[in-house]
Amino acid sequence: MKQIVCLLMLSVLVIGGGYTVDAAGFNDVPEEHFAYEAVIWAQEYDIIDGYADGTFKPNLTITEQQFAKLLANYYELETPYDELKKQTPSANWSDEYYDRLASYGVPLNGYFDNTMRAAAIKRGVVAQAITHLADGKRSLDASIQFLIDSYISTGQNPQYENRNLQKFFGVSNNMTRAQVVTLLHRMASRNYYEISEDAQEIHLNASNASLNTLASNGQKQLDKTMQQTTPAKSAWEGIYTYYYKWGKGATDYNRRDAIISNATSKSFYISLTANDGQESGTVDGTATIISSSKAVMNKSANGNRCVLEFERLNNALKITEVDCIAEHDEGTNFSGTLKKQ
């Protein structure tokens, strides 16, 4: 259906020697703008929206979270049951889109950090994210080549053509809102609507990996030169995971996921989830650091008694529950040793 309407829009109706002007649109994207048709198309399918003043701001640098919204909307990605547990726990308008992209393992930087989401996205990251969904897991060079060979994108620096692919494409350059919408419009005109087998397999999640693990794997898929890291405030901060599959059933597994954030010299915030078969539970709270390698939490953020003892090991976190029955199903607890991701 998208393709049919796209072709209809590209076949503009001629009346009295002039083109008809769609009633929709933005007052800063005139017909002569290079991205006009792309913007009208994207607005038609609710892939984009503008600002309250009726503008689209096509020349504004696009952030990773804005790109995440466009990409998730273009592919109409399904929303997972799980939600990302971020290092910056405050809610963000882009949470829904990152949850959806994480469930398909899309390579992006900002899954766990709101500040990184708000940063400008590099062309190299855009190339790998789009190619992952359109054609499967690819290296940075292979992703660029896919976009070029498919006539979805062109290079920015012709002096490097046939000499240096990454410089030719401009992997470290920022992108504008109009440029990204143009890429998606070209994808639509070339029938790139199907999600790649690689992304679909990740979404099926046969190993029952947590959404955080899928997101972390997506981050690691990015080329090293495209990866961004947020300096940890302390050695405690990070994402910790444990997973063990003990049967063939869909719920025959044990899993622990912990995110430590907002660490200071005296305390840190912990978000912890446990799954044991069909039983599960989640707890959030603040732990007090009592030594360089040990900490303890006495009650949850809900005010319930919940004693958790933490021991920081080499690239791992040992958690021992004493009494958290008010925070989870009776058949599970939060104890275990989790590996730092």
C-alpha positions as CSV (number, residue, x, y, z in Angstrom):
1,M,0.0,0.0,0.0
2,K,2.8,2.4,0.8
3,Q,4.4,1.7,-2.6
4,I,1.2,2.4,-4.4
5,V,0.6,5.7,-2.8
6,C,4.2,6.6,-3.2
7,L,4.0,6.1,-6.9
8,L,0.8,8.1,-7.1
9,M,2.4,11.0,-5.3
10,L,5.4,10.8,-7.6
11,S,3.0,10.9,-10.6
12,V,1.8,14.5,-9.9
13,L,-1.3,15.6,-11.6
14,V,-0.9,18.4,-14.2
15,I,-3.6,21.0,-14.2
16,G,-3.4,24.1,-16.4
17,G,0.3,23.5,-17.0
18,G,1.2,23.5,-13.3
19,Y,1.6,20.9,-10.5
20,T,-1.0,20.5,-7.8
21,V,0.2,21.4,-4.3
22,D,-0.7,19.0,-1.5
23,A,-2.7,20.7,1.3
24,A,-0.4,19.0,3.8
25,G,3.2,19.9,4.2
26,F,5.3,22.3,6.2
27,N,5.8,26.0,5.6
28,D,9.6,25.7,5.4
29,V,9.6,22.9,2.8
30,P,8.5,24.5,-0.5
31,E,8.0,22.6,-3.7
32,E,11.4,23.4,-5.0
33,H,13.1,21.9,-1.9
34,F,15.1,18.8,-2.8
35,A,13.3,16.8,-0.1
36,Y,9.8,18.1,-0.8
37,E,8.3,14.8,-2.2
38,A,10.1,12.8,0.5
39,V,8.8,15.0,3.3
40,I,5.2,14.9,1.9
41,W,5.4,11.1,1.6
42,A,6.8,10.7,5.1
43,Q,4.1,12.9,6.6
44,E,1.4,11.0,4.8
45,Y,2.4,7.8,6.5
46,D,3.0,9.3,9.9
47,I,6.7,8.6,9.7
48,I,7.5,12.2,10.6
49,D,5.8,15.1,12.3
50,G,6.9,18.7,12.5
51,Y,7.1,21.4,15.1
52,A,4.2,23.4,16.7
53,D,4.9,26.4,14.5
54,G,4.2,24.4,11.3
55,T,7.8,23.9,10.3
56,F,9.8,20.7,9.7
57,K,13.2,22.3,10.0
58,P,14.7,20.2,7.2
59,N,18.2,21.6,7.6
60,L,18.4,20.9,11.3
61,T,20.9,18.2,12.3
62,I,19.0,15.0,13.2
63,T,19.6,13.4,16.6
64,E,19.8,9.6,17.1
65,Q,16.5,9.5,18.9
66,Q,14.8,11.4,16.1
67,F,16.3,8.9,13.6
68,A,15.2,6.1,15.8
69,K,11.6,7.3,15.6
70,L,11.7,7.6,11.8
71,L,13.3,4.2,11.3
72,A,10.9,2.4,13.7
73,N,7.9,4.1,12.1
74,Y,9.1,3.3,8.5
75,Y,9.3,-0.4,9.2
76,E,6.3,-0.4,11.6
77,L,8.4,-2.5,14.0
78,E,6.5,-4.4,16.7
79,T,6.6,-3.3,20.3
80,P,8.2,-5.9,22.6
81,Y,6.7,-7.0,25.9
82,D,9.9,-6.1,27.7
83,E,11.3,-2.6,28.2
84,L,14.8,-1.4,28.3
85,K,16.3,-0.7,31.7
86,K,18.5,2.3,31.1
87,Q,21.5,3.7,32.9
88,T,19.7,7.0,32.9
89,P,16.4,5.8,34.4
90,S,14.3,8.9,33.7
91,A,11.5,8.4,31.2
92,N,12.1,9.8,27.7
93,W,9.8,10.3,24.7
94,S,12.0,8.0,22.6
95,D,11.8,5.0,25.0
96,E,9.1,3.3,22.9
97,Y,11.2,3.5,19.7
98,Y,14.4,2.3,21.2
99,D,12.5,-0.6,22.8
100,R,11.2,-1.6,19.3
101,L,14.6,-1.2,17.6
102,A,16.3,-3.1,20.4
103,S,14.1,-6.1,19.8
104,Y,15.4,-6.4,16.3
105,G,19.1,-5.8,17.3
106,V,19.5,-2.6,15.3
107,P,23.0,-1.1,15.8
108,L,22.6,2.2,17.6
109,N,24.5,4.0,20.5
110,G,21.8,5.5,22.7
111,Y,19.8,2.5,24.0
112,F,20.8,3.1,27.7
113,D,21.7,6.8,27.9
114,N,19.3,9.7,27.2
115,T,22.2,12.1,26.6
116,M,23.6,9.9,23.9
117,R,20.2,9.7,22.3
118,A,20.0,13.5,22.0
119,A,23.4,13.7,20.3
120,A,23.6,14.1,16.5
121,I,23.8,10.8,14.6
122,K,26.7,10.1,12.3
123,R,26.2,8.9,8.7
124,G,28.1,5.7,9.4
125,V,25.6,4.8,12.2
126,V,22.7,5.6,9.9
127,A,24.2,3.3,7.2
128,Q,24.6,0.3,9.6
129,A,21.2,0.8,11.2
130,I,19.3,0.9,7.9
131,T,21.2,-1.9,6.3
132,H,20.7,-4.1,9.3
133,L,16.9,-3.9,8.8
134,A,16.9,-3.8,5.0
135,D,19.6,-6.4,4.1
136,G,20.9,-8.0,7.3
137,K,23.9,-7.6,9.6
138,R,26.8,-5.9,7.8
139,S,30.1,-4.2,8.6
140,L,30.4,-0.5,8.1
141,D,32.0,-0.8,4.7
142,A,29.4,-3.4,3.5
143,S,26.6,-1.2,4.8
144,I,27.8,1.8,2.9
145,Q,28.3,-0.3,-0.3
146,F,24.7,-1.6,0.1
147,L,23.3,1.9,0.2
148,I,25.3,3.0,-2.8
149,D,24.6,-0.1,-4.9
150,S,20.9,0.1,-4.1
151,Y,20.8,3.8,-5.1
152,I,19.6,4.8,-1.6
153,S,22.5,7.1,-0.9
154,T,25.5,8.6,-2.6
155,G,28.8,9.7,-1.2
156,Q,29.6,13.2,0.0
157,N,33.2,13.6,-1.0
158,P,33.8,12.7,-4.7
159,Q,37.5,13.2,-4.4
160,Y,37.7,9.9,-2.5
161,E,35.6,7.8,-4.9
162,N,37.2,4.5,-5.6
163,R,40.0,5.4,-3.2
164,N,38.5,5.4,0.4
165,L,34.9,4.2,0.8
166,Q,34.4,5.6,4.3
167,K,35.8,9.1,3.4
168,F,33.8,9.0,0.2
169,F,30.6,8.4,2.1
170,G,31.5,10.7,5.0
171,V,30.9,8.3,7.8
172,S,31.7,10.9,10.6
173,N,29.5,13.6,9.2
174,N,26.2,14.5,10.8
175,M,22.9,14.3,8.8
176,T,20.0,16.6,8.5
177,R,16.4,15.8,9.0
178,A,15.7,16.2,5.2
179,Q,18.6,13.9,4.3
180,V,17.3,11.1,6.4
181,V,13.8,11.4,5.1
182,T,15.2,11.3,1.6
183,L,17.0,8.0,2.3
184,L,13.7,6.4,3.6
185,H,11.8,7.8,0.6
186,R,14.3,6.2,-1.8
187,M,14.0,2.9,0.1
188,A,10.2,3.0,-0.4
189,S,10.6,3.7,-4.1
190,R,12.8,0.7,-4.4
191,N,10.5,-1.6,-2.4
192,Y,12.7,-2.0,0.7
193,Y,9.8,-2.8,3.1
194,E,10.7,-6.3,4.1
195,I,12.7,-6.8,7.4
196,S,15.9,-8.7,6.9
197,E,16.1,-12.4,8.0
198,D,18.9,-11.4,10.5
199,A,16.7,-8.8,12.2
200,Q,13.6,-11.1,12.2
201,E,15.6,-13.9,13.8
202,I,16.8,-11.6,16.5
203,H,13.2,-10.5,17.1
204,L,12.0,-14.1,17.4
205,N,14.5,-14.4,20.2
206,A,14.7,-18.1,20.4
207,S,17.3,-17.9,23.2
208,N,15.0,-15.7,25.4
209,A,17.7,-13.1,25.8
210,S,16.7,-9.9,27.6
211,L,15.9,-6.8,25.7
212,N,18.9,-5.2,27.3
213,T,21.1,-8.0,25.9
214,L,19.7,-7.6,22.4
215,A,20.3,-3.8,22.6
216,S,23.9,-4.4,23.9
217,N,24.5,-6.7,21.0
218,G,23.2,-4.1,18.6
219,Q,25.6,-1.5,20.1
220,K,28.6,-3.9,19.6
221,Q,27.6,-4.5,16.0
222,L,28.5,-0.9,15.3
223,D,32.0,-0.3,13.8
224,K,34.4,0.6,16.6
225,T,34.9,4.1,15.1
226,M,31.1,4.7,15.3
227,Q,30.7,3.5,18.9
228,Q,30.2,6.1,21.7
229,T,30.7,5.5,25.4
230,T,29.6,7.4,28.4
231,P,32.3,7.5,31.1
232,A,31.1,5.6,34.2
233,K,30.9,7.6,37.4
234,S,32.3,4.6,39.3
235,A,33.4,1.0,38.8
236,W,29.9,-0.1,40.0
237,E,28.0,1.3,37.1
238,G,27.0,-0.9,34.2
239,I,24.7,-3.6,32.8
240,Y,25.0,-7.1,34.3
241,T,23.3,-10.3,32.9
242,Y,23.0,-14.0,33.7
243,Y,21.1,-16.5,31.5
244,Y,20.7,-20.2,31.7
245,K,18.4,-22.4,29.5
246,W,17.6,-25.6,31.4
247,G,14.8,-27.1,29.2
248,K,13.2,-26.9,25.7
249,G,10.1,-25.0,26.8
250,A,9.6,-21.3,26.2
251,T,9.8,-20.5,29.9
252,D,12.5,-23.1,30.8
253,Y,15.2,-20.7,31.7
254,N,16.7,-18.6,34.5
255,R,17.7,-15.0,33.8
256,R,18.9,-12.1,35.9
257,D,19.3,-8.5,34.5
258,A,20.7,-5.7,36.6
259,I,21.5,-2.1,35.8
260,I,23.5,0.1,38.2
261,S,23.3,3.8,37.5
262,N,23.7,7.2,39.2
263,A,26.6,5.9,41.3
264,T,28.5,8.1,43.7
265,S,31.1,7.4,46.3
266,K,28.4,6.5,48.8
267,S,25.5,4.9,46.8
268,F,24.1,3.7,43.5
269,Y,20.7,3.1,42.0
270,I,19.9,-0.6,41.1
271,S,17.2,-2.0,38.8
272,L,17.0,-5.8,39.0
273,T,14.8,-8.3,37.2
274,A,14.7,-12.1,37.8
275,N,13.0,-14.9,35.8
276,D,12.9,-18.5,37.0
277,G,10.6,-20.5,34.7
278,Q,7.1,-19.0,34.8
279,E,8.0,-16.9,38.0
280,S,9.4,-13.4,37.7
281,G,9.9,-10.3,39.7
282,T,11.5,-6.8,39.5
283,V,12.9,-4.5,42.1
284,D,14.4,-1.0,42.1
285,G,16.1,0.8,44.9
286,T,19.1,2.6,46.2
287,A,22.1,0.7,47.6
288,T,24.6,2.0,50.1
289,I,28.3,1.3,49.3
290,I,30.0,0.0,52.4
291,S,33.5,-0.8,50.9
292,S,35.3,-0.7,47.6
293,S,33.7,-4.0,46.6
294,K,30.5,-4.4,48.7
295,A,27.2,-2.6,49.0
296,V,23.8,-3.3,50.5
297,M,20.2,-2.3,49.9
298,N,17.7,-2.6,52.8
299,K,14.4,-1.5,51.1
300,S,13.0,-1.1,47.6
301,A,12.0,2.1,45.9
302,N,8.4,1.0,46.7
303,G,9.2,1.1,50.4
304,N,9.1,-2.7,50.9
305,R,11.6,-4.6,53.0
306,C,14.1,-6.0,50.5
307,V,17.7,-6.8,51.6
308,L,20.1,-7.2,48.7
309,E,23.8,-7.7,49.3
310,F,26.2,-6.8,46.4
311,E,29.8,-7.8,45.8
312,R,31.6,-6.4,42.9
313,L,33.9,-9.0,41.3
314,N,36.2,-8.9,38.3
315,N,33.9,-8.0,35.5
316,A,30.9,-9.5,37.4
317,L,28.4,-8.7,40.2
318,K,27.4,-11.2,42.9
319,I,23.9,-10.6,44.3
320,T,22.5,-12.2,47.5
321,E,18.8,-11.8,48.5
322,V,17.9,-12.0,52.2
323,D,14.2,-11.0,52.2
324,C,12.4,-9.5,49.2
325,I,9.2,-11.6,49.1
326,A,7.1,-8.4,48.8
327,E,8.8,-7.6,45.5
328,H,8.4,-10.7,43.5
329,D,6.7,-14.1,43.0
330,E,7.4,-16.7,45.6
331,G,9.1,-19.0,43.2
332,T,12.0,-16.7,42.3
333,N,14.6,-14.6,44.0
334,F,17.3,-12.2,42.9
335,S,20.4,-14.1,44.0
336,G,23.2,-15.0,41.5
337,T,26.4,-13.9,39.8
338,L,25.9,-11.7,36.7
339,K,28.5,-10.9,34.1
340,K,29.1,-7.3,33.2
341,Q,28.2,-6.6,29.6
